[in-house]
Amino acid sequence: MPNYDYECTQCAKRFEIFQSMSDAKLTDCPESDCDGPVKRLLGTGGGIIFKGAGFYQTDYRSSSYQAGAKADGAASTAASAPASPPASAPAAAKSGE
């Protein structure tokens, strides 16, 4: 059941009511000394809040997507790894002294 925001047109009080979608809109302000007409405000909707660790973009991807991502990751890691200098290079420098 959603929360609905209302605002009184007489006293400008804003309040939130937890109602079923099938319930009728409120028409009167809940303040005892006001009883003015209220209007329902447009809400931004409920947002999804992920709490805790472990929520990642790839958590719910298909197995074929995950396999392709693994292959791409391995290829990019191999391409970006620095090449080690040849073992004979330092020996050649020492023999030239």
N, CA, C and O atoms as CSV, one atom per row, in Angstrom:
chain,resi,resn,atom,element,x,y,z
A,1,MET,N,N,0.852,-1.180,0.000
A,1,MET,CA,C,0.000,0.000,0.000
A,1,MET,C,C,0.895,1.240,0.000
A,1,MET,O,O,1.846,1.330,0.777
A,2,PRO,N,N,0.588,2.177,-0.863
A,2,PRO,CA,C,1.430,3.372,-0.985
A,2,PRO,C,C,1.083,4.463,0.018
A,2,PRO,O,O,0.004,4.483,0.612
A,3,ASN,N,N,2.027,5.356,0.180
A,3,ASN,CA,C,1.822,6.568,0.969
A,3,ASN,C,C,1.410,7.681,0.010
A,3,ASN,O,O,1.974,7.817,-1.076
A,4,TYR,N,N,0.439,8.460,0.414
A,4,TYR,CA,C,-0.007,9.594,-0.394
A,4,TYR,C,C,0.236,10.881,0.370
A,4,TYR,O,O,-0.009,10.963,1.574
A,5,ASP,N,N,0.727,11.896,-0.353
A,5,ASP,CA,C,0.953,13.216,0.232
A,5,ASP,C,C,-0.252,14.094,-0.060
A,5,ASP,O,O,-0.774,14.113,-1.175
A,6,TYR,N,N,-0.678,14.816,0.959
A,6,TYR,CA,C,-1.803,15.743,0.837
A,6,TYR,C,C,-1.371,17.107,1.362
A,6,TYR,O,O,-0.439,17.216,2.159
A,7,GLU,N,N,-2.068,18.146,0.899
A,7,GLU,CA,C,-1.835,19.495,1.398
A,7,GLU,C,C,-3.186,20.181,1.566
A,7,GLU,O,O,-4.040,20.143,0.681
A,8,CYS,N,N,-3.354,20.807,2.726
A,8,CYS,CA,C,-4.585,21.540,2.992
A,8,CYS,C,C,-4.520,22.877,2.259
A,8,CYS,O,O,-3.510,23.577,2.330
A,9,THR,N,N,-5.587,23.228,1.562
A,9,THR,CA,C,-5.604,24.499,0.839
A,9,THR,C,C,-5.905,25.678,1.753
A,9,THR,O,O,-5.705,26.828,1.363
A,10,GLN,N,N,-6.382,25.408,2.965
A,10,GLN,CA,C,-6.716,26.479,3.897
A,10,GLN,C,C,-5.548,26.798,4.831
A,10,GLN,O,O,-5.153,27.958,4.947
A,11,CYS,N,N,-4.988,25.779,5.501
A,11,CYS,CA,C,-3.921,26.036,6.481
A,11,CYS,C,C,-2.525,25.690,5.945
A,11,CYS,O,O,-1.538,25.898,6.650
A,12,ALA,N,N,-2.419,25.166,4.716
A,12,ALA,CA,C,-1.159,24.815,4.052
A,12,ALA,C,C,-0.375,23.719,4.765
A,12,ALA,O,O,0.831,23.584,4.558
A,13,LYS,N,N,-1.049,22.938,5.602
A,13,LYS,CA,C,-0.381,21.827,6.282
A,13,LYS,C,C,-0.212,20.686,5.291
A,13,LYS,O,O,-1.142,20.327,4.568
A,14,ARG,N,N,1.013,20.112,5.268
A,14,ARG,CA,C,1.291,18.949,4.423
A,14,ARG,C,C,1.371,17.728,5.309
A,14,ARG,O,O,1.951,17.778,6.394
A,15,PHE,N,N,0.789,16.629,4.852
A,15,PHE,CA,C,0.830,15.388,5.616
A,15,PHE,C,C,0.810,14.204,4.675
A,15,PHE,O,O,0.463,14.325,3.501
A,16,GLU,N,N,1.186,13.066,5.209
A,16,GLU,CA,C,1.290,11.834,4.435
A,16,GLU,C,C,0.367,10.792,5.044
A,16,GLU,O,O,0.326,10.623,6.263
A,17,ILE,N,N,-0.371,10.099,4.196
A,17,ILE,CA,C,-1.320,9.084,4.652
A,17,ILE,C,C,-1.007,7.762,3.941
A,17,ILE,O,O,-0.783,7.728,2.732
A,18,PHE,N,N,-0.998,6.688,4.713
A,18,PHE,CA,C,-0.794,5.335,4.194
A,18,PHE,C,C,-2.162,4.779,3.836
A,18,PHE,O,O,-2.957,4.465,4.722
A,19,GLN,N,N,-2.449,4.652,2.521
A,19,GLN,CA,C,-3.763,4.228,2.056
A,19,GLN,C,C,-3.640,3.139,1.007
A,19,GLN,O,O,-2.614,3.010,0.338
A,20,SER,N,N,-4.700,2.362,0.876
A,20,SER,CA,C,-4.788,1.400,-0.208
A,20,SER,C,C,-5.082,2.167,-1.493
A,20,SER,O,O,-5.630,3.269,-1.455
A,21,MET,N,N,-4.717,1.583,-2.622
A,21,MET,CA,C,-4.975,2.248,-3.898
A,21,MET,C,C,-6.462,2.380,-4.188
A,21,MET,O,O,-6.876,3.268,-4.933
A,22,SER,N,N,-7.255,1.512,-3.611
A,22,SER,CA,C,-8.697,1.546,-3.867
A,22,SER,C,C,-9.445,2.463,-2.898
A,22,SER,O,O,-10.638,2.700,-3.085
A,23,ASP,N,N,-8.772,2.986,-1.867
A,23,ASP,CA,C,-9.429,3.901,-0.924
A,23,ASP,C,C,-9.746,5.230,-1.605
A,23,ASP,O,O,-9.049,5.652,-2.528
A,24,ALA,N,N,-10.793,5.871,-1.141
A,24,ALA,CA,C,-11.169,7.185,-1.674
A,24,ALA,C,C,-10.176,8.243,-1.196
A,24,ALA,O,O,-9.565,8.113,-0.136
A,25,LYS,N,N,-10.031,9.294,-2.006
A,25,LYS,CA,C,-9.152,10.403,-1.622
A,25,LYS,C,C,-9.708,11.101,-0.392
A,25,LYS,O,O,-10.918,11.140,-0.172
A,26,LEU,N,N,-8.797,11.653,0.405
A,26,LEU,CA,C,-9.244,12.462,1.545
A,26,LEU,C,C,-9.796,13.777,1.025
A,26,LEU,O,O,-9.355,14.284,-0.006
A,27,THR,N,N,-10.769,14.328,1.753
A,27,THR,CA,C,-11.351,15.600,1.330
A,27,THR,C,C,-11.205,16.685,2.379
A,27,THR,O,O,-11.249,17.869,2.045
A,28,ASP,N,N,-11.029,16.306,3.656
A,28,ASP,CA,C,-10.949,17.287,4.733
A,28,ASP,C,C,-9.611,17.193,5.459
A,28,ASP,O,O,-9.032,16.114,5.589
A,29,CYS,N,N,-9.137,18.333,5.925
A,29,CYS,CA,C,-7.887,18.411,6.675
A,29,CYS,C,C,-8.037,17.668,8.010
A,29,CYS,O,O,-9.072,17.788,8.665
A,30,PRO,N,N,-7.015,16.900,8.422
A,30,PRO,CA,C,-7.118,16.160,9.677
A,30,PRO,C,C,-6.927,17.030,10.924
A,30,PRO,O,O,-7.173,16.562,12.035
A,31,GLU,N,N,-6.497,18.273,10.765
A,31,GLU,CA,C,-6.340,19.166,11.908
A,31,GLU,C,C,-7.717,19.468,12.493
A,31,GLU,O,O,-8.666,19.762,11.765
A,32,SER,N,N,-7.808,19.392,13.811
A,32,SER,CA,C,-9.113,19.569,14.463
A,32,SER,C,C,-9.656,20.996,14.331
A,32,SER,O,O,-10.870,21.192,14.286
A,33,ASP,N,N,-8.771,21.987,14.269
A,33,ASP,CA,C,-9.237,23.369,14.193
A,33,ASP,C,C,-9.336,23.895,12.758
A,33,ASP,O,O,-9.678,25.062,12.564
A,34,CYS,N,N,-9.048,23.077,11.758
A,34,CYS,CA,C,-9.047,23.549,10.372
A,34,CYS,C,C,-10.224,22.994,9.572
A,34,CYS,O,O,-11.126,23.750,9.211
A,35,ASP,N,N,-10.235,21.720,9.292
A,35,ASP,CA,C,-11.250,21.048,8.471
A,35,ASP,C,C,-11.412,21.655,7.074
A,35,ASP,O,O,-12.496,21.599,6.493
A,36,GLY,N,N,-10.335,22.235,6.540
A,36,GLY,CA,C,-10.368,22.787,5.186
A,36,GLY,C,C,-10.219,21.690,4.146
A,36,GLY,O,O,-9.894,20.551,4.482
A,37,PRO,N,N,-10.456,22.028,2.889
A,37,PRO,CA,C,-10.306,21.034,1.828
A,37,PRO,C,C,-8.830,20.709,1.569
A,37,PRO,O,O,-7.964,21.572,1.713
A,38,VAL,N,N,-8.556,19.475,1.191
A,38,VAL,CA,C,-7.183,19.051,0.908
A,38,VAL,C,C,-7.085,18.602,-0.544
A,38,VAL,O,O,-8.074,18.208,-1.163
A,39,LYS,N,N,-5.866,18.671,-1.071
A,39,LYS,CA,C,-5.626,18.152,-2.412
A,39,LYS,C,C,-4.475,17.152,-2.335
A,39,LYS,O,O,-3.531,17.326,-1.565
A,40,ARG,N,N,-4.575,16.110,-3.143
A,40,ARG,CA,C,-3.514,15.099,-3.178
A,40,ARG,C,C,-2.397,15.617,-4.068
A,40,ARG,O,O,-2.639,16.106,-5.171
A,41,LEU,N,N,-1.179,15.503,-3.575
A,41,LEU,CA,C,-0.019,15.958,-4.321
A,41,LEU,C,C,0.539,14.821,-5.163
A,41,LEU,O,O,0.412,13.647,-4.814
A,42,LEU,N,N,1.150,15.188,-6.262
A,42,LEU,CA,C,1.789,14.193,-7.105
A,42,LEU,C,C,3.101,13.773,-6.455
A,42,LEU,O,O,3.928,14.612,-6.099
A,43,GLY,N,N,3.273,12.503,-6.310
A,43,GLY,CA,C,4.499,11.993,-5.709
A,43,GLY,C,C,5.503,11.597,-6.771
A,43,GLY,O,O,5.173,11.461,-7.950
A,44,THR,N,N,6.726,11.418,-6.330
A,44,THR,CA,C,7.776,11.006,-7.258
A,44,THR,C,C,7.833,9.499,-7.383
A,44,THR,O,O,8.606,8.973,-8.184
A,45,GLY,N,N,7.044,8.811,-6.621
A,45,GLY,CA,C,7.047,7.354,-6.699
A,45,GLY,C,C,8.024,6.770,-5.701
A,45,GLY,O,O,8.860,7.475,-5.136
A,46,GLY,N,N,7.907,5.513,-5.502
A,46,GLY,CA,C,8.799,4.845,-4.565
A,46,GLY,C,C,10.105,4.489,-5.234
A,46,GLY,O,O,10.120,3.893,-6.311
A,47,GLY,N,N,11.176,4.845,-4.609
A,47,GLY,CA,C,12.485,4.491,-5.123
A,47,GLY,C,C,12.951,3.185,-4.522
A,47,GLY,O,O,12.530,2.804,-3.429
A,48,ILE,N,N,13.804,2.516,-5.224
A,48,ILE,CA,C,14.366,1.274,-4.714
A,48,ILE,C,C,15.633,1.615,-3.952
A,48,ILE,O,O,16.510,2.313,-4.461
A,49,ILE,N,N,15.718,1.125,-2.746
A,49,ILE,CA,C,16.893,1.376,-1.920
A,49,ILE,C,C,17.592,0.053,-1.673
A,49,ILE,O,O,17.011,-0.871,-1.102
A,50,PHE,N,N,18.837,-0.034,-2.105
A,50,PHE,CA,C,19.632,-1.224,-1.857
A,50,PHE,C,C,20.491,-0.960,-0.635
A,50,PHE,O,O,21.326,-0.056,-0.639
A,51,LYS,N,N,20.289,-1.739,0.397
A,51,LYS,CA,C,21.081,-1.586,1.607
A,51,LYS,C,C,21.976,-2.793,1.768
A,51,LYS,O,O,21.575,-3.921,1.480
A,52,GLY,N,N,23.169,-2.558,2.221
A,52,GLY,CA,C,24.090,-3.658,2.453
A,52,GLY,C,C,25.101,-3.777,1.332
A,52,GLY,O,O,25.060,-3.033,0.353
A,53,ALA,N,N,25.999,-4.716,1.492
A,53,ALA,CA,C,27.051,-4.921,0.503
A,53,ALA,C,C,26.626,-6.005,-0.479
A,53,ALA,O,O,25.796,-6.857,-0.162
A,54,GLY,N,N,27.200,-5.962,-1.662
A,54,GLY,CA,C,27.001,-7.050,-2.599
A,54,GLY,C,C,26.007,-6.797,-3.705
A,54,GLY,O,O,25.624,-7.745,-4.391
A,55,PHE,N,N,25.567,-5.569,-3.916
A,55,PHE,CA,C,24.653,-5.289,-5.019
A,55,PHE,C,C,25.465,-4.707,-6.163
A,55,PHE,O,O,25.942,-3.575,-6.085
A,56,TYR,N,N,25.616,-5.474,-7.208
A,56,TYR,CA,C,26.419,-5.049,-8.336
A,56,TYR,C,C,25.597,-5.144,-9.614
A,56,TYR,O,O,24.575,-5.827,-9.660
A,57,GLN,N,N,26.052,-4.458,-10.637
A,57,GLN,CA,C,25.350,-4.413,-11.910
A,57,GLN,C,C,25.252,-5.795,-12.541
A,57,GLN,O,O,24.262,-6.100,-13.205
A,58,THR,N,N,26.248,-6.622,-12.347
A,58,THR,CA,C,26.287,-7.923,-13.017
A,58,THR,C,C,25.703,-9.048,-12.173
A,58,THR,O,O,25.835,-10.210,-12.558
A,59,ASP,N,N,25.078,-8.767,-11.069
A,59,ASP,CA,C,24.546,-9.819,-10.197
A,59,ASP,C,C,23.498,-10.692,-10.880
A,59,ASP,O,O,23.445,-11.895,-10.624
A,60,TYR,N,N,22.686,-10.127,-11.720
A,60,TYR,CA,C,21.569,-10.870,-12.281
A,60,TYR,C,C,21.694,-11.046,-13.794
A,60,TYR,O,O,20.683,-11.195,-14.481
A,61,ARG,N,N,22.895,-11.033,-14.312
A,61,ARG,CA,C,23.102,-11.217,-15.743
A,61,ARG,C,C,23.042,-12.699,-16.090
A,61,ARG,O,O,23.194,-13.560,-15.223
A,62,SER,N,N,22.823,-12.979,-17.348
A,62,SER,CA,C,22.751,-14.366,-17.802
A,62,SER,C,C,24.137,-14.998,-17.772
A,62,SER,O,O,25.149,-14.297,-17.731
A,63,SER,N,N,24.174,-16.318,-17.792
A,63,SER,CA,C,25.458,-17.024,-17.731
A,63,SER,C,C,26.284,-16.775,-18.992
A,63,SER,O,O,27.512,-16.733,-18.915
A,64,SER,N,N,25.639,-16.609,-20.156
A,64,SER,CA,C,26.390,-16.337,-21.386
A,64,SER,C,C,27.036,-14.952,-21.325
A,64,SER,O,O,28.152,-14.772,-21.814
A,65,TYR,N,N,26.351,-13.976,-20.732
A,65,TYR,CA,C,26.928,-12.645,-20.578
A,65,TYR,C,C,28.127,-12.694,-19.637
A,65,TYR,O,O,29.162,-12.085,-19.909
A,66,GLN,N,N,27.986,-13.421,-18.533
A,66,GLN,CA,C,29.080,-13.523,-17.563
A,66,GLN,C,C,30.296,-14.204,-18.184
A,66,GLN,O,O,31.427,-13.801,-17.909
A,67,ALA,N,N,30.089,-15.232,-19.019
A,67,ALA,CA,C,31.205,-15.914,-19.677
A,67,ALA,C,C,31.913,-14.958,-20.641
A,67,ALA,O,O,33.143,-14.931,-20.690
A,68,GLY,N,N,31.160,-14.188,-21.392
A,68,GLY,CA,C,31.755,-13.216,-22.313
A,68,GLY,C,C,32.515,-12.131,-21.577
A,68,GLY,O,O,33.581,-11.706,-22.023
A,69,ALA,N,N,31.981,-11.679,-20.457
A,69,ALA,CA,C,32.662,-10.651,-19.668
A,69,ALA,C,C,33.964,-11.185,-19.093
A,69,ALA,O,O,34.956,-10.460,-19.023
A,70,LYS,N,N,33.968,-12.448,-18.679
A,70,LYS,CA,C,35.189,-13.063,-18.162
A,70,LYS,C,C,36.247,-13.140,-19.247
A,70,LYS,O,O,37.414,-12.838,-18.996
A,71,ALA,N,N,35.855,-13.543,-20.456
A,71,ALA,CA,C,36.793,-13.648,-21.571
A,71,ALA,C,C,37.352,-12.275,-21.932
A,71,ALA,O,O,38.549,-12.144,-22.190
A,72,ASP,N,N,36.501,-11.253,-21.953
A,72,ASP,CA,C,36.966,-9.894,-22.238
A,72,ASP,C,C,37.917,-9.405,-21.162
A,72,ASP,O,O,38.912,-8.745,-21.464
A,73,GLY,N,N,37.624,-9.717,-19.926
A,73,GLY,CA,C,38.489,-9.296,-18.818
A,73,GLY,C,C,39.849,-9.957,-18.879
A,73,GLY,O,O,40.861,-9.310,-18.607
A,74,ALA,N,N,39.896,-11.244,-19.233
A,74,ALA,CA,C,41.170,-11.960,-19.337
A,74,ALA,C,C,41.991,-11.424,-20.496
A,74,ALA,O,O,43.211,-11.305,-20.382
A,75,ALA,N,N,41.347,-11.097,-21.610
A,75,ALA,CA,C,42.059,-10.575,-22.773
A,75,ALA,C,C,42.631,-9.194,-22.484
A,75,ALA,O,O,43.757,-8.898,-22.882
A,76,SER,N,N,41.877,-8.352,-21.803
A,76,SER,CA,C,42.368,-7.003,-21.511
A,76,SER,C,C,43.463,-7.034,-20.455
A,76,SER,O,O,44.354,-6.185,-20.480
A,77,THR,N,N,43.424,-7.985,-19.530
A,77,THR,CA,C,44.472,-8.105,-18.517
A,77,THR,C,C,45.771,-8.552,-19.174
A,77,THR,O,O,46.834,-8.038,-18.826
A,78,ALA,N,N,45.719,-9.489,-20.108
A,78,ALA,CA,C,46.919,-9.979,-20.792
A,78,ALA,C,C,47.511,-8.890,-21.677
A,78,ALA,O,O,48.733,-8.789,-21.781
A,79,ALA,N,N,46.687,-8.085,-22.309
A,79,ALA,CA,C,47.173,-7.036,-23.198
A,79,ALA,C,C,47.791,-5.883,-22.422
A,79,ALA,O,O,48.721,-5.242,-22.911
A,80,SER,N,N,47.294,-5.610,-21.227
A,80,SER,CA,C,47.802,-4.461,-20.469
A,80,SER,C,C,48.953,-4.819,-19.543
A,80,SER,O,O,49.535,-3.927,-18.927
A,81,ALA,N,N,49.302,-6.101,-19.424
A,81,ALA,CA,C,50.405,-6.507,-18.541
A,81,ALA,C,C,51.728,-6.070,-19.170
A,81,ALA,O,O,51.950,-6.309,-20.356
A,82,PRO,N,N,52.612,-5.430,-18.391
A,82,PRO,CA,C,53.899,-4.989,-18.955
A,82,PRO,C,C,54.795,-6.196,-19.244
A,82,PRO,O,O,54.829,-7.165,-18.486
A,83,ALA,N,N,55.505,-6.106,-20.344
A,83,ALA,CA,C,56.414,-7.192,-20.708
A,83,ALA,C,C,57.670,-7.098,-19.844
A,83,ALA,O,O,58.196,-6.007,-19.624
A,84,SER,N,N,58.142,-8.226,-19.364
A,84,SER,CA,C,59.352,-8.222,-18.535
A,84,SER,C,C,60.571,-8.091,-19.449
A,84,SER,O,O,60.573,-8.624,-20.559
A,85,PRO,N,N,61.601,-7.388,-18.991
A,85,PRO,CA,C,62.787,-7.218,-19.837
A,85,PRO,C,C,63.484,-8.574,-20.021
A,85,PRO,O,O,63.438,-9.420,-19.128
A,86,PRO,N,N,64.114,-8.777,-21.155
A,86,PRO,CA,C,64.791,-10.052,-21.384
A,86,PRO,C,C,65.939,-10.238,-20.393
A,86,PRO,O,O,66.590,-9.271,-19.997
A,87,ALA,N,N,66.177,-11.478,-20.002
A,87,ALA,CA,C,67.201,-11.792,-19.011
A,87,ALA,C,C,68.595,-11.548,-19.552
A,87,ALA,O,O,69.509,-11.321,-18.760
A,88,SER,N,N,68.807,-11.581,-20.854
A,88,SER,CA,C,70.141,-11.414,-21.430
A,88,SER,C,C,70.556,-9.947,-21.519
A,88,SER,O,O,71.738,-9.673,-21.732
A,89,ALA,N,N,69.644,-9.001,-21.368
A,89,ALA,CA,C,69.982,-7.589,-21.495
A,89,ALA,C,C,70.947,-7.118,-20.427
A,89,ALA,O,O,71.923,-6.452,-20.774
A,90,PRO,N,N,70.742,-7.419,-19.136
A,90,PRO,CA,C,71.723,-6.970,-18.154
A,90,PRO,C,C,73.080,-7.652,-18.314
A,90,PRO,O,O,74.111,-7.039,-18.037
A,91,ALA,N,N,73.094,-8.885,-18.747
A,91,ALA,CA,C,74.361,-9.589,-18.955
A,91,ALA,C,C,75.147,-8.949,-20.083
A,91,ALA,O,O,76.372,-8.868,-19.992
A,92,ALA,N,N,74.505,-8.500,-21.126
A,92,ALA,CA,C,75.177,-7.870,-22.240
A,92,ALA,C,C,75.778,-6.547,-21.812
A,92,ALA,O,O,76.851,-6.171,-22.286
A,93,ALA,N,N,75.094,-5.827,-20.912
A,93,ALA,CA,C,75.615,-4.544,-20.444
A,93,ALA,C,C,76.870,-4.757,-19.604
A,93,ALA,O,O,77.797,-3.950,-19.672
A,94,LYS,N,N,76.918,-5.827,-18.816
A,94,LYS,CA,C,78.083,-6.092,-17.961
A,94,LYS,C,C,79.281,-6.531,-18.812
A,94,LYS,O,O,80.416,-6.180,-18.490
A,95,SER,N,N,79.059,-7.268,-19.858
A,95,SER,CA,C,80.187,-7.740,-20.675
A,95,SER,C,C,80.805,-6.605,-21.477
A,95,SER,O,O,81.951,-6.712,-21.914
A,96,GLY,N,N,80.066,-5.522,-21.674
A,96,GLY,CA,C,80.590,-4.405,-22.450
A,96,GLY,C,C,81.474,-3.500,-21.617
A,96,GLY,O,O,82.086,-2.597,-22.189
A,97,GLU,N,N,81.585,-3.670,-20.331
A,97,GLU,CA,C,82.395,-2.786,-19.492
A,97,GLU,C,C,83.844,-2.973,-19.665
A,97,GLU,O,O,84.637,-2.289,-19.016
